[in-house]
């Protein structure tokens, strides 16, 4: 199959995925779209929202529609790194034997990831970047494809630990899950208070996901689009020569090179899902906010004046 035909197939299957997930998830179309973009871009995704907005159900539904291995890890204050990666035990023959943890799966739902201390959060660092884990003195590869889809309550809530910047940077997208509209909430209540049972069918198989990831990587990108993405990221850094004065006054530090990489890969995927064979600047803008949201840190002056990250990114674009 040619690369153009593969991209056309991806677009049709993406629409089928949306309708399949839509059987269970009412509204949240933007959230579903960005999660799927991160998966086809071979990236990880962080969903942030208050409890009760179906973040876990959304990830669960997407995993079912993708036809891949799926494990859920409930992050709690007493969770240990070995509960995620695995550990060695002494078997009946008095030989050490490694028992693999839930990290050895295609999709990991890290549920309420900021409910556990940084020591356990860091167990995901190597897995998210290298797609490998080191345990019992051995380095083991994780299955392909591999994604971490994490949910997080706002850090202002009790009993939460802010994620370290190094770990935040490994998430391609930071997606804010907001309250449903009045009409959507009426539909949600109707759908969840009767005895109907909805079954989600797999739309895409594991091999197809990997094929789509390769084709998206091969998509050509014009130099001016790459330059726009890199300049946009550079403008978020207060020490940059091209950063506006208002950024230097209101931002503590900006996004790193990984943001530039994610902007281009994300723009490629966004373009592919919309039937285009090459991304343009508008595609970069479409994915910029969830990519930059967790990589730009405001100072106290910006917080006091109500200058949000969303306003900063919008003004830079």
N, C-alpha and C positions, 0 to 999 in steps of 0.2 A: 504494500500500500504506500502511495506517495505521501510526502509530508503534508501537502495541501489537503489530501483526502483525510489524513489522520486528524488534522485540525478541524475539518468539517464534522468528522465523527465526534470529536471532543465537544464541539458546540451543541450537537443534538443530544449527546449523553448528559451534558451539563444541565440542559433543560429538563431532561427526564429525572435527573437527580433532584432538582428543585421541586418538581411536582411530587416526587416520592416522599421527600422530607416534609413537604407541605401537608401531607396527610395527617401528620402529628403536630407539627409546629405551625401555629397560626401567626402570621406577621413575621417579623424579624428577617425579612428578605435580604436586607443588606448584610446582616450578620452571617446568614447561610452563605451568601455569595463570597464574602471575604474568607470564611473558613475553607471553602472549596478552592479558592484561589491559592491559599497557603499550601493546601495539600498538593495541588497540581504544580506548584512552584517548589515543592520539596522543602517547605518551611514549617515552622511551628507557630502555634496560635495561642494567645492568651485572651480569655473572655472575662471581662470585668463587669460586675453588676451586683446589685443587692440580692439577698436570698429570695427565692420564689419566682424567678423570671425564666425558669426552664432551661438554664444553661447546660446542666447535666443531661437533660432529656434531649436537647438539641445535638450535643456531641454524640450521644448514644444513637440517635436516629441517623445521623450522617454515617457513623461507623457501620450500621446495619445496611445502609444503601450502597456501601462501597465493597462489600463482600470480602473483607480482610479480617485478620485476627485482631481482637479488641480486648483490652484489659482496663479495668478501672482501679485506680489506687485512691483510697480516701485518705487524704492528708490530715493527720491529727497531731497534737503536741507531743505524743509519745512515740510517733513513728520513727524507726531507725533506718539508716541507709541500707542495711542488709535486708530490710523488709521490701525494698524496691529492687535492688540488684540481685540479691540471693546470698547464700552463705554455704560454707562447708559444714558437713556433718560427718560423724563417724558411723559407718554402716556396720552391719552384723559381722563382716569379715575384718573389722578394725582397720578399715581403709577409709581415708578421707574422700568424701564424695560431694561434688558441688551440686546444690539444688538451685536451679535458676529461679529468679524472682519474676514478678509480673512485667518488668521492663522488657523482657524478651517477647515482644509482640509487635504488630504493625502499627496499631494506634493505641497510645496510652492516654487515658483520661486522668489527668492529675487534678483530682477534684478538691477544690478549696486549698490550692497549693500554698497559700500564705497562712494556713493554720498550723504549719509545722515550722520548727526552728531552722535557721540557715544551714546548720550542719546536715540536715536531711535534705533540704532543698538542693544543696550542692551535689547530691548524688546523681542529679540529672545533667550536670554540666557537661561531662565527657560524652554522655549518650546523645545529647542534643547537638553537639558540634561535630564529634567524630563518628557518630553512629556505632560506637564501641563502648564497652564497659570493662573496667579492670576490677577483678575480684579474685581472692585467693591466690594472688601473685600472677594471675594470667589475664591477658587481654582477649576479650571475646567480641566478635562482631555481632551486631544486632540484625534481625531480619530486615529485608528490604521489601517494600518501602517502610520507613519508620517516621512516625509523627508524634509529637507531644501536643495534645490539645488540653490546655490547663484552664480551670475556672478559678476565679479569685473574687472574694468580697472586697469592697472598698477598704483601703487600709485604715480608714478612720474608725472602723468597727472594732469592738473589743476582741481580744484574743487573737490578733493577727500580727504577722511579722512581715515587714516590707521585703520584697525580693531584692537580692543584691543586684547592683547595676550590671555585673558581668552576666548574670543569668537573664535579666530582662533583655539584654542586647541579643540574646540568642533566639528570642521570639521574633518571628518576622512581623506579625501583626499584634497590636493591642486593640481589641475591639470592645467598645463600650456597649453593653446590652442594656437598653433603656426599657422603661415601662411600656406596655402596649397601649394603643389608642383605645378610646371608649368602645368603638365598634369591634375592635379586635378582642377586647376583654370579654365582651358579650359573647362572641363566638367561642372563645376559650372556655367560658363557664358552661355554655351549652354542650360543647364537645366532651367535657371532662366530668360531667355530672350525670351521664346516662350509662347504659351497660354496653355500648358499642366497643368492639375491640378492633384496632387497626393494625394490620400487618404490613411491615415495610419489606419490600423485595430488593435484593441486590441488583444494582444497575450496571456497575463497573467491577471488573475483576482486578486482582492484584497486578497481573502482567500488563493490563491496559493502563493502569495508573503510571507504572514505570515507563511505558512507551510514551505517554503524553508528557511526562516530565522531560524526557530526552528531546522530543520535538519542540517543546517550548524553549528549551535552552538553545536550540539551533536557530531560532527565529532571528532574522537580521534586525539590527537597530541602527538608525541613522546617527551620525556623530553628534548632530545638534541635540538629539534627544538625550544621549548619554551626558553631554555637557550640561544640559539643563538640570538633570537629576543630580549630578555631582555638585554643581553650583548651589542648588537648593539646599543640599546637606551642609555645604561649607558655610552658607549664610547663617546656619543655626549656631555656629561656634563663635563665641564672643571674641576670641583671639584672632579670628580670620580677617584678612585684609579686605574681603568683600562683604563682611557682615555689616548690616546697617547700624547706625549709632544706637537706635532704640533697642536692638538685640543686645549690644554690648552693655546697655544699662539694665536690662531686665532678665537676662539669661545667665545662669551660673556656668553651665557647660552644655554643649550641643551634641549632635549625633556623630558617630564614627563611620569609618568606611563601610562597615557592614550594612548601614542604612542605604548607602548609594547602590550597593549590590542588590539589596532587596527591592529598591525602587525600580531597577531595570528588569529584574526577573518578574516582579509583580506586574509591571506594565505590560510585559510580553504576554503573561497569562491573561490579564484583563482584556488585552486586544484580541487574543485568540478566542476567548469566550464570547466576544462580540463580533466574531466573523472576520476579523482583520488579520492580514498576514505579516504585519509589522507594527510595532507600537509607535504612537506619536506622543507629543508633550501632554495632550489631554489625558492619555492613559496613565502617565506618570502622576499627574495631579489627582487622578481618581483613587490612587492607592497611597498617596502621600500621608494623609492624616493618620491612619492606623499604623503606618510604619514609623512615623516620627513621634507619635504621641508619647511613647515611653522612653524616648531617647533624648528628649530635650527637657532640661531641668530649669525651672524658673527660680529667681532669687526672691528674697522677702519683699522687695520693692514691688515686683510684678504681682505677687500674691496679694499684697495690701491694696493695690490698685485694681484688682479683679481682672488682670490680664491672663487669660487662660491659655493653655497650650494650643487649643483649637484656634483661638484668635491669632496666636503667633504664627502658626503654620499657614493659616488663610492669608495673613498679611504678607508673608514671604512669597506666596504663590501669586 
